[in-house]
């Protein structure tokens, strides 16, 4: 999916994110949105987003009457938003307020990015903006969603779906995964990693991973993948293989596959490729322009493979990624004078 630079903010100010809060909204997802998009970022040195809450009523009773939200903007705030996060609530059979649905439709018509966490997909579908589009929702509501909105292409066993200008996340924790994915889309892997470190949350779980795993907490502590993952992350430039990872974990390759599926919802090779791509992106963001060096240090091998993996995962070539997320022209990267023919070759290949 190509990354749209219009979502990264402009000279007019940071990208505007507005969360619509409606009756019986879930506090957890609201908290996720606030943590990812609403906090100041002194560790980064700039604010990434202009964040606001809004509601159709002056007082909004949150889920199960936990608390009442007051003092937020009215729904007219949606009309100035670049990204709109729609309400999600556990009583999915209850119709959304017409004023809320109208605000979502207006935002969609003018090209704002729409985001739904957990049952937020119901709000988007009820507004009519998901017909013919890909989306996901919490697995426990998959049958109800499919029966009510058959025109939507529901992907029920993934963490989140990025369908360009409409993005949806599954269960509650997947809201953080999608939030970090959006930050990565808007600002690059280096910034997303800084945000994830502050959250003390995994920097990247691919949206295609399963919503739930067979054994979320290992029965036997020493079956945790953490030691072998940490070992591999320190050696991404080495010729790591699934067999090598299995040997390090003192298990067979088949057992390693089962543990990756059970604990991470992905395969060892897919995990390894994603980690290497993240490292490659960070190297480019830090100013490394020699593609052969990026490919070697990240373990992706060759510039050709780097291009293929990056374009498949981000929709961008390395030169396009560098243009968007690399050092600004005012900052001279340490290796600027070392730009080689590989960069020129990459540009021709990307074109």
C-alpha positions in Angstrom: 0.0 0.0 0.0 1.6 3.2 -1.1 2.1 5.7 1.7 0.4 9.0 1.3 2.6 11.9 2.3 -0.4 14.1 2.8 -1.0 12.3 6.1 2.4 13.4 7.6 1.4 17.0 8.3 2.4 20.1 6.5 4.0 23.5 6.9 0.6 24.7 8.3 1.2 22.5 11.4 1.0 18.9 12.6 -1.4 16.4 11.2 -4.8 16.8 12.9 -6.2 13.7 14.6 -9.8 13.9 16.0 -11.4 11.1 18.0 -15.2 11.0 18.0 -16.5 9.8 21.4 -20.0 8.6 21.6 -22.3 7.1 24.2 -20.9 3.8 25.7 -17.5 4.2 23.9 -14.7 1.9 25.2 -12.2 3.8 27.4 -9.3 1.5 26.5 -9.3 2.3 22.8 -9.7 6.0 23.7 -6.6 5.6 25.9 -4.7 4.0 23.1 -5.5 6.8 20.7 -4.4 9.4 23.3 -1.2 7.6 24.1 -0.2 7.2 20.4 -1.4 10.5 18.9 -2.1 12.9 21.8 1.0 13.1 23.9 3.9 15.5 23.6 7.1 13.9 22.3 10.1 15.6 24.0 12.1 12.5 23.2 11.6 13.2 19.5 11.8 17.0 19.7 8.6 17.9 18.0 4.9 17.2 18.2 3.7 14.6 15.7 0.0 15.3 15.8 -2.6 17.9 16.8 -5.0 15.8 18.8 -8.5 16.5 19.9 -11.6 14.7 21.3 -15.1 15.6 20.2 -18.6 14.4 20.8 -22.2 15.0 19.7 -23.3 15.9 23.2 -21.9 18.1 26.0 -21.8 15.0 28.3 -20.9 11.5 27.1 -21.4 8.5 29.3 -18.6 6.0 28.7 -18.9 2.3 28.6 -21.0 0.8 31.4 -21.2 4.2 33.1 -17.5 4.0 34.2 -17.3 7.8 33.9 -18.7 10.8 32.0 -16.7 12.7 29.5 -17.2 16.5 29.3 -15.4 19.6 28.1 -14.6 18.3 24.6 -15.2 19.8 21.2 -18.4 19.4 19.2 -18.7 17.3 16.0 -17.7 20.3 13.9 -14.1 19.5 14.9 -14.3 16.5 12.5 -14.6 18.9 9.6 -11.0 20.1 10.1 -9.5 16.7 10.8 -6.9 14.9 8.6 -7.5 11.6 10.5 -10.8 10.7 12.2 -11.0 7.9 14.7 -14.6 6.7 14.9 -16.4 5.5 18.0 -16.3 1.9 19.1 -18.6 0.3 21.7 -19.4 -3.2 23.0 -23.1 -3.1 22.2 -22.5 -3.5 18.4 -26.2 -4.0 17.7 -27.1 -0.5 18.8 -27.4 2.0 16.0 -24.9 4.9 16.0 -26.2 8.5 16.3 -27.2 9.9 12.9 -25.1 13.0 13.7 -22.0 10.9 14.2 -22.6 8.9 11.0 -23.1 12.1 9.0 -19.8 13.5 10.4 -18.0 10.3 9.3 -19.5 10.5 5.8 -18.5 14.2 5.4 -14.9 13.4 6.5 -14.8 10.5 4.0 -16.1 12.6 1.1 -13.4 15.3 1.6 -10.6 12.6 1.8 -9.8 12.4 5.5 -8.3 9.2 6.7 -10.7 7.1 8.8 -9.7 4.7 11.6 -11.8 2.2 13.5 -10.5 0.3 16.5 -12.1 -3.0 17.5 -15.9 -2.5 17.0 -15.3 0.8 15.3 -15.7 -1.1 12.0 -19.4 -1.2 12.8 -19.5 2.6 12.8 -17.7 2.8 9.5 -19.9 0.2 7.9 -23.1 1.8 9.2 -21.9 5.1 7.7 -21.7 3.3 4.4 -18.0 4.0 3.7 -16.8 0.3 3.9 -18.9 -1.2 1.1 -16.6 -3.1 -1.2 -13.6 -2.3 1.0 -11.4 -4.5 3.2 -11.8 -4.3 7.0 -11.4 -6.2 10.2 -13.2 -6.3 13.6 -12.9 -8.3 16.8 -13.2 -12.0 16.1 -16.1 -12.4 18.5 -18.3 -10.1 16.4 -17.2 -11.4 13.0 -20.4 -13.4 12.3 -22.6 -10.5 13.4 -20.7 -8.1 11.3 -20.7 -10.3 8.2 -24.5 -10.9 8.5 -25.2 -7.2 8.9 -22.7 -5.8 6.3 -22.3 -8.4 3.6 -20.9 -5.8 1.2 -17.8 -5.4 3.3 -14.8 -7.7 2.7 -14.2 -8.7 6.3 -10.8 -10.2 7.2 -11.5 -11.7 10.5 -8.2 -13.3 11.5 -5.8 -10.4 11.3 -4.6 -7.7 13.7 -5.5 -4.8 11.4 -6.2 -3.9 7.9 -4.7 -0.9 6.0 -6.9 -0.2 3.1 -5.4 3.2 2.3 -7.7 5.9 3.6 -9.6 3.5 5.8 -7.8 1.5 8.5 -9.4 -0.9 11.0 -8.0 -2.8 14.0 -9.3 -6.0 15.6 -9.2 -6.6 19.4 -8.4 -3.9 21.9 -4.6 -4.4 22.0 -4.5 -4.3 18.2 -5.4 -0.6 18.5 -1.8 0.0 19.6 -0.5 -2.1 16.7 -2.6 0.0 14.2 -1.7 3.2 15.9 2.0 2.5 15.6 1.5 1.4 12.0 0.0 4.8 11.3 2.9 6.6 13.0 5.3 4.5 10.9 3.3 5.4 7.7 3.4 9.1 8.6 6.8 9.5 10.2 8.9 6.4 9.5 10.3 3.5 11.5 12.7 5.5 13.7 9.9 7.7 15.1 7.5 4.8 15.4 10.2 2.9 17.4 10.6 6.0 19.7 6.9 6.0 20.3 6.8 2.3 21.0 9.7 2.5 23.5 7.7 5.1 25.5 4.7 2.8 25.4 6.9 -0.2 26.3 5.2 -2.0 23.5 6.4 -4.1 20.6 7.5 -1.7 17.8 6.0 -3.7 15.0 3.6 -6.5 14.7 2.5 -7.0 11.1 -1.2 -6.5 10.4 -1.5 -9.9 8.8 -0.7 -11.7 12.1 -3.5 -13.6 13.7 -5.8 -11.8 16.1 -5.3 -14.4 18.9 -2.8 -17.1 19.5 -3.3 -20.6 20.7 -1.3 -20.2 23.9 -0.9 -16.5 24.8 1.1 -17.4 28.0 3.5 -20.3 27.6 2.8 -23.2 30.0 6.5 -23.7 30.6 8.6 -20.5 31.1 11.7 -21.8 29.1 9.5 -22.2 26.0 9.4 -18.4 25.6 10.8 -17.2 22.3 12.2 -14.1 24.0 15.8 -15.3 24.3 16.1 -16.5 20.7 14.4 -13.3 19.4 16.8 -11.1 21.3 19.7 -13.2 20.1 18.6 -12.8 16.5 17.9 -9.1 16.7 21.6 -8.6 17.7 22.7 -10.5 14.6 20.4 -9.4 11.8 23.4 -8.8 9.4 24.4 -12.4 9.8 23.2 -15.2 7.5 20.5 -16.4 9.9 18.2 -19.3 8.9 15.2 -21.0 10.4 17.4 -24.0 11.1 19.9 -21.8 12.9 17.2 -20.2 15.0 15.9 -23.6 15.9 19.4 -24.8 16.9 19.8 -21.7 19.1 16.5 -22.5 20.8 17.5 -26.2 21.1 14.4 -27.3 19.2 13.6 -28.8 15.8 12.6 -26.4 13.0 9.1 -27.8 13.2 8.8 -27.1 16.9 10.1 -23.6 16.3 7.5 -23.0 13.6 4.8 -24.2 16.1 6.0 -21.9 18.8 6.2 -18.9 16.5 2.6 -19.6 15.4 1.4 -20.1 18.9 3.2 -17.1 20.5 3.6 -14.6 17.7 1.0 -15.6 15.2 3.6 -15.6 12.3 6.4 -17.7 10.9 10.1 -17.5 11.8 11.0 -16.3 8.2 8.3 -13.7 8.2 9.4 -12.4 11.5 13.0 -12.3 10.5 12.2 -10.4 7.3 10.1 -7.9 9.1 12.9 -7.2 11.6 15.5 -6.8 8.9 13.2 -4.4 7.0 12.7 -2.3 10.1 16.4 -2.1 10.6 16.9 -1.1 6.9 14.3 1.6 7.2 16.0 3.0 10.3 19.4 3.0 8.6 17.9 5.0 5.7 16.2 7.4 8.0 19.6 8.0 9.8 21.2 9.0 6.5 22.7 5.9 5.0 22.2 6.3 1.2 24.3 3.4 0.0 21.8 0.7 -0.7 24.4 -2.1 -0.7 25.4 -1.0 2.8 21.8 -0.9 4.0 21.1 -4.3 2.5 24.3 -5.8 4.1 23.8 -4.3 7.5 20.2 -5.3 7.7 20.7 -8.8 6.5 18.6 -8.4 3.4 21.7 -9.3 1.3 21.5 -7.3 -1.9 20.2 -3.9 -3.0 17.8 -5.8 -5.4 16.3 -7.8 -2.5 16.1 -4.6 -0.4 14.1 -2.9 -3.1 11.7 -5.8 -3.5 11.1 -6.3 0.2 10.6 -2.6 0.9 8.3 -2.0 -2.0 6.2 -5.1 -1.1 5.9 -4.0 2.6 5.6 -0.2 2.2 4.7 0.5 -1.4 7.8 2.7 -1.7 11.2 2.2 -3.3 14.3 3.0 -1.1 14.8 6.3 -2.8 11.2 7.3 -2.2 11.4 6.2 1.4 14.6 8.2 1.9 13.0 11.3 0.3 10.1 11.0 2.7 11.7 9.9 5.9 15.4 10.6 5.5 17.4 13.5 7.0 16.1 16.9 5.9 18.3 18.9 3.4 19.5 21.1 6.2 21.1 18.2 7.9 24.0 16.8 6.1 24.2 13.0 6.7 27.6 11.7 7.7 27.9 9.7 4.5 26.5 12.2 2.0 29.8 12.4 0.2 29.8 8.6 -0.1 26.7 8.3 -2.2 27.5 5.8 -4.9 26.4 4.5 -8.2 24.1 2.1 -6.4 21.8 4.9 -5.5 21.6 6.0 -9.1 21.0 2.5 -10.1 18.2 2.1 -7.5 16.4 5.2 -8.8 16.4 3.9 -12.3 15.2 0.5 -11.1 12.4 2.2 -9.1 11.3 4.2 -12.1 
